[in-house]
Amino acid sequence: MTTALGTFTVRALDPLADAETVHRWVTHPKASFWLMGGARLQDVEREYMAISAHRHHDAFIGLHNGEPAFLMERYDPTEVELKGLYEAEPGDTGMHFLVAPTDTPLHGFTLAVITAVMETLFADPSVRRVVVEPDVSNSAVHALNKAVGFEVLREITKPEKNALLSACTREQFEAARREGAAR
């Protein structure tokens, strides 16, 4: 995806080669909702090796103009994260994303990242709806989710947090993009 802010692409995360970069990101105070603030490098390697080996969970490094800038995870919500916690629909996929911390933020960058993440997910024709489960207190992500078309379904209790189960269909995403472009 190319925007006024540059080009956004994703590639598969390499659990060993990308571990130091991802460790810096997930242990940064701005990533508190990832619940990995105290993780050691080996913990991050182990976590992403497990994701890499999992049949229903994938991790990606997002690139901005060719440089690592965000983390994206895709998962089958009927097998990972939300298994048994919601009424799954055919074509559901789950998503997490994390923008790398920076000392020089670009206005609109995080919205461009989540848009690139959603485009990547919906590039798969079998994906009909993206579901997410952000912490109820993560108001910044709730606003971003709303901006790209997510609708809050309800609050759910997970072992590690209370979350707002939210979903976005392909049609809701496209409508949100049209609305955003009209502003």
DACOR-V77170 format. One record per residue. N is the residue number from 0. NEAR is the number of other C-alpha atoms within 10 Angstrom. Layout:
[[N NEAR] [N NEAR]]
This chain:
[[0 15] [1 12] [2 10] [3 8] [4 13] [5 12] [6 15] [7 23] [8 21] [9 21] [10 13] [11 14] [12 22] [13 15] [14 20] [15 15] [16 10] [17 17] [18 21] [19 15] [20 16] [21 25] [22 20] [23 18] [24 23] [25 24] [26 19] [27 16] [28 13] [29 15] [30 17] [31 13] [32 15] [33 17] [34 12] [35 17] [36 17] [37 12] [38 15] [39 14] [40 17] [41 13] [42 14] [43 23] [44 21] [45 15] [46 14] [47 22] [48 17] [49 14] [50 19] [51 18] [52 10] [53 12] [54 12] [55 16] [56 21] [57 19] [58 23] [59 21] [60 23] [61 26] [62 17] [63 20] [64 13] [65 12] [66 12] [67 19] [68 22] [69 24] [70 24] [71 22] [72 18] [73 20] [74 23] [75 21] [76 24] [77 18] [78 12] [79 15] [80 17] [81 20] [82 12] [83 11] [84 13] [85 13] [86 9] [87 16] [88 11] [89 9] [90 14] [91 19] [92 24] [93 23] [94 22] [95 17] [96 21] [97 23] [98 19] [99 19] [100 16] [101 10] [102 5] [103 6] [104 9] [105 9] [106 9] [107 10] [108 16] [109 18] [110 16] [111 22] [112 24] [113 22] [114 20] [115 20] [116 26] [117 17] [118 15] [119 15] [120 20] [121 18] [122 11] [123 10] [124 9] [125 12] [126 16] [127 17] [128 22] [129 24] [130 24] [131 22] [132 24] [133 22] [134 21] [135 16] [136 13] [137 13] [138 11] [139 8] [140 18] [141 19] [142 12] [143 16] [144 22] [145 17] [146 18] [147 23] [148 21] [149 23] [150 18] [151 17] [152 12] [153 11] [154 15] [155 16] [156 14] [157 13] [158 6] [159 8] [160 15] [161 15] [162 18] [163 21] [164 22] [165 20] [166 21] [167 22] [168 19] [169 19] [170 12] [171 17] [172 23] [173 15] [174 14] [175 17] [176 15] [177 12] [178 13] [179 11] [180 8] [181 7] [182 5]]
